[in-house]
Amino acid sequence: MTRARAEGPPRPPLRAFLGPLRNATIILLWTHLFWSKCYAVGSTKGPSMLPTIGVSGEWVLISKFHTRGREIRVGDLVSFQHPYDGRDVGVLKRVIGMPGDFVLKDPTDFTGDMLQVPRGHMWVTGDNLPHSVDSRRYGPIPLAMVNGKILAKAERLWKWQWLRNPLFEGEP
């Protein structure tokens, strides 16, 4: 004797659920890949990059194609991991010196002390020197800590402004 199935709407086949689930998973994986390996958007906080970047509420577009210091030049804005904070805190500064360059240790102290940036490192400062904690405090930054290069900024997510390296403005 077989039991009769209770009356009700017919069950949709399992494929009806798996198709959209598969598509959503693929979109999610591609989105994750894009944000982790291509580009990211992050918010900013602090006065160290005034007047280039506002104190708070601005967003930046970070190119992940420049991680680990690839194709970074003096004058570029970079994002990197904080050298002493154990959390995954991002820092945004301007590159002043690359490996082998001679830089002033601290242009605000007027001593004229210089140092050579070690191999595999960069020297960074904020644009607003009196309010910036940077290489003057924690020394050269390993290029391996670079998360990316800052390409653009926005006060609102729909109004972006491209940032150019002031030392190479004539280049495309």
Disulfide bonds with the S-S distance in Angstrom:
none
